[in-house]
């Protein structure tokens, strides 16, 4: 497994790879620019985490949220695959099994969980100890706020206003947004914060911590979600983004307008939010038949 602990080091390697493509492989500047743009998306996604098969799989999964064409996704996959091959050929780095990287060939969203399935995931844990309380609240935050896994990991205590019942999320491009704290999440947060104060008797600001009292990272969240889904015998692949997709879909099915869901999710363009209307098509058709004069 190739460790990249400093983002600037990854960017330096991307620069070296770009020079290699331009001067040794003889690719055009436009093609090289496309490769570089794709790899910078990966670099920004990883932040200071390692380059690994799991993180790259997660990267492509998260990219499925954006309305990229199939050809763009294929190019992104090619860019990453060739970059890893370039690194693997450098004897300073260990090989990564790039043949196992999965590419989603369409913009199809992960399967949506039902409200009862999400309730089962949340209620699988109790407020009995720190880790149980953390996992219960973590799953609730993912669904109740529709946040990205990276946003979840970056939540600090200072981002939470329990009096006004809102939470501040730090989204892509350093954009901040405010999301409400619902009544059920509020109760879980109160319980969790009590356990957290006993577990961590210092001024650490990060909301969710590992059992070693470090900031919880993205891969740990993926493991928690996978473990919980398996424990309650869900038959579909479940990821943190599954909860985000489910939240958006349930809001639209509940009558929320597209612009509000866009703001809730932190999408820069409503065209990205529109992908959720695909999974609510049946519901929208029923609503149209029931409400439109010309149905």
N, C-alpha and C positions, 0 to 999 in steps of 0.2 A: 504494500500500500504506500502510495506516494504522499508524503506529508508536506503541506504548504501552509506554514503558520503565518506568513507575512504576505499580505495582499500585494505589496509592491514587487515581491519576488515573482508572483504569478504574472503580473503585468509585464515584468521584464522578460519572462519566458515567452509571453505572447508576442512581444516586440521582436525577439530573436526568431520566432517561428515565422512572423510576417516577412522579415528580411530573407529568411530561407525560401519562402514561397516566391518572393519577388525576384531575388537575384540568382538562386540556384535552380528553382523549378520553372522560372520564366513565366509565371502567371501575370496577368494584367493587373494594373494598380486597382482597378475597380473590383476585381475578384478578390484580391488581397484585402481590400477595405471591407468587403462583405464578411470574409473569414474573421478579420479582426473584430468587427462589430459583434459577431456571434460569440466570440470568445470573451469579449468584455462583459457580455451579459452573464456568462458563466462565472467570471471573476467577481462581478458585483453580487451575484447570487451566493457564492461561497463565502464571501467576506474573508474571514481568517480561518475558515475550516479547511479540512484536508480535501485533496482531490482523491476520490474513491469511487468505486462502482456505485455504491449506495447513494452518495451525494449527487452523482451525475444522473442516475435514474430519477432521483427526486427533482432534479433540475428540469428534466424533460417533462415530468409529471406536472410541475408547477407551470411550465410554459404552455401547457394545454389550456390554461385559463384564458390565455390571450388568443385573439381571433386570427392567428397566423394561418396562412394557407398551407396545404400539404407540401408544396414545393419549398416553402420557406423552412418548415420543420425538417424536411429532408436535408436541406443545405446546412442548417444548424447542426444536425446530427453528423453530417460529413465533416464540418469544421472541427467539432469536438473530437471525432474519431481520428482525424488526421493529426490533430494537435497531440493527442495521447500517443499516437504512433511515433511522432517526432520525439517526444519525451522518452518513450521506451527505448528508442534507438540510442539515446544518450546513456552511456554506461553509469552515469552518476545516479540514475533513478531506477527504481524497481519497476517491473512490468505490471501493467493493469490489464485485466482481461477485458479488452474493449469489445470482443466479439459478443459479450453478453449484454451490452447496452441495448435497452429496449427503446424502440421508436414508435410512438403512437402515430399511425399513418393518417389520422383524421383529427378533427377538432371535437370529437365525441367526448362528452364530459364523463367523469367517473360516475358510477351508479349512485343515485340519490337514496339516502336512507329515509325510512319513514320516521315520523315523530316518535312513535313507540320504540323503535330500534335505538334512536338516540337517547331516549329516556332510560332504556336498559343499560346503555353504555355508561351514562352518568351515574345511575343508581347501582351499578356493579360495585362501586366503592362507597365506603361510609366514612364519617368523620371520627375514626377510631385512633388514628395515629397520623404522623406528619405525611408519610408517603401516600396513604389512602386518601387523606384529605386533599393533598396536592393534586393527585390524579383526577379525583372527582371534579375539583374546581377547574382544573386545566381543560378538561373536556367540555365543561359547561361554558367556559370563556370562548373556546373555539367556535362553538355552535351559537351561543347567545349573542356574540359580537360579530360573527362572520369574519374574524380576523385571519390573516395569513399566519403560517407557523413562525415566520421570521418576526412578525409583529408581536406575536405572543411572547417569544423569548426576550423581546426588548422592553416589555412592560415593567416599569418601576413603580414602587409604592407611591411616588410623587405624581404618577399619572392617574391615580385613582382618587375620585372625589365621592366619598360615601354619603356625604351630606346632600349633595346635589344629584347623586346617583348617575354619574357619568364616568367614562373611561377615555383617556387620550391615547390614541394609537399612532405610532410612527411608521408611516407607510413608505412605499417606493419613492425614490427621489427626495427623501427627507421631508415629505409632505405629512402633515399631521391632520388627524380628523378626530372628532368627538363622537362616541357612540354611547347610547344609554345603557345603564345597568338595570336589567329587568329584576323583578321581585324575587324570582327563584335564584338567579345568579347572585343577587345581593346577599341572600341568606347563606349561600355556600362560601362566598367571599369572607363574610364575617367569621364563620366557623374556621375556615382555612387560615385566616390571618391570626387567629388565636393560637392555633397549632404552630404556625410559622414563628411567632414571637417566642414560643417556648423552645422551638427547635434551633432558632438562630438568635442568640442573645448578643447581637451587635447591631450596627447601623447599616448593614448591607441593604442596598436599595432595590435590588432586582426582586420581582415578585415571585417567580418560580425558580426553585433551587434544586440541585441534585442532592442525593443523600450524602455526598461529600461536601455539601454546602457551597458548591460553585454554581454559576449561572447555568441553567438548563439549556442545552443546545438543541438544534433542529433535529438531529438524528435521534436524540433521546425521546423527543416528542413523537416521532414516527414510531419508535418501538413501543411506547405506551399505548398509542392508538391501535397498532396491530395486535398487541397482546390482549387488549380489552375486547376488541372485535372477535378475536378467536375464542376468548373466554365465554362470551355469550352466544357462541356458535353462529355468527353471521356468515352467510354463504358467499358473500361478495368481498372483493378486495377493498379495504377501508384505509384511507389516508387522512391526515389532518385536513387536506383540501376537500375531502368528501363532506366534512362537516360544514365547511364554508359554502360549498355548492348546495348542500341541503338547506342551509339557512336562507340563501337567496331564493331558492325554489319555493320554499314554504312561505316566504314573505309575499312573493308574487301570487301564489295560489290563495293567499289570505286577502288579496285585494290591494296590496301595496303597489304604487306606481313605479315605473321603471327608473325614473330620475331619482327617486328616494332610495331605491336599492343601489343605484350607482353611487350615491353619496355614502351610503352605509358601508359598501364594500371598498370604497376608495379607488374606484376606477376613474382614470383620467378621461375616458371617452365612454359615452353611452353605448357605442357599438360593441364594446367588450361585454357590457352587462346584458346585451340582447341575446347572447348565446344561451342564457337561462330560459328564454322564452321557448326554446326548442323542447325543453323537458316539461314545460307547462302547457303545451299545445292542446292536449286533451282537455285540461281544465278550462282553458280559455275558450275552446269551442263550446263547452257546456254553458259557460257564463254568457257567451254571445247568444246562444239559442234561448236562454232564459230571459235575457235583458234587452236585446236589440230589437227595435220595431220591425226591421226588415229581415229578421232571421228566418 
